[in-house]
């Protein structure tokens, strides 16, 4: 059976769907699956009885009980539905809600397929339904107070006001724990180091009388854990990575990502600079001695950082994850094989021959379903050195060169 290449999902500008998913448990036997689509990614035409600009969407899912067997393939529940989206009546974001038959005490894998029928493109994703505990993240839902739209992402901007929804009818208190962000950069791909396990360590805690109407802001950069019972470890994890996230618009946050391509001495000097903007500009200019080339390097490097944040953010900023690091240094992979628990990235030369591949395995954590760890190996040393040297010499690394 031929492998299906899914690298298009990480290649900006290519035709691809980027659906987002949110699970919220309604009660002991039913849960909501919310599917968010960006309508700009859909194809609209007037070939319909109404002669209106419409898109046609097909959504299918299979619910698999993996409580005792993570490799189980037996389907507990499945559904397929078709929807038309009228362009004149829709906004940039379209949200579809489905009810799934998920029972308390179970762990499920949800295989979801989204197809743009007119465009003849589809995207399969794997969504975990964590229903073994009444205190886990999917027992909560955040809604923007301004329009009651659900929050799909794992981070929030410091000025956004949200309401907290919980399915617990007996909830009297909401507790919000706070921790400063001190997550480290990942070690290089040839390292023998292991990424330390992330455990939420409370620096501050606030309690409030629970009200569905109360608005909350998360003003400090760092991590927050929302709970209704502080005797439990579980809760809804949300982060504040700064006002501009996932973009990098100011000079100070442009310096930490340069640690990937600098020597230890260079990086220390970058950190010491008083004028951060001048420090960053001079760093890139010194590598190229050409203003236009320096601008091009800056644009590409920080564009990759933006997309790393967009695609790979988990309980860490996307650029600080294994996939984010590889994406920034090597660029989007040539070929991806994706399963519910792994991604294999391949990089090819200009003849389309594989140069090397990297295996990423999903890390099981209560704080994110989007954190993957690479399988490190010293065989990556020459590829990493070549890529870093290329950047350091003022040239965007391209494995096809």
Buried (B, 14 or more C-beta within 10 A) or exposed (E): EEEEEBBBBBBEEEEBBBBBBBBBBEEEEEBBBBBBBEBEBBBBEEEEEEEBBBBBBBBBBBBBBBEEEEEBEEEBBEBEEEBEBEBEEBEEEBBBEBEBEBBEEBBBBBBBBBBBBBBEBEBBBBBBBBBBBBBBBBBBBBBBBEEEBBBBBBBBBBEBEBBBBBBEEEBEEBBBBBBEBEBEBBBBBBBEEEBEEBEBEEEEEEEEEBEEEBBBBBEBBBBBBBBBEBEEEBBBBBBBBBEEBBBBEEBEBBBBBBBBBBEEEBBEEBEEBEEBEEBBBBBBBEBBEEEEBBBBBBEBBBBBBBBBBBBBBBBBBBBBBBBBBBBBBBBBBBBBBBEBBEBBBBBBEEEEEEEBBBBBBBBEBBBBBBBBBBEBBEEBEEBBEEBBEBBBEBBBBEBEE
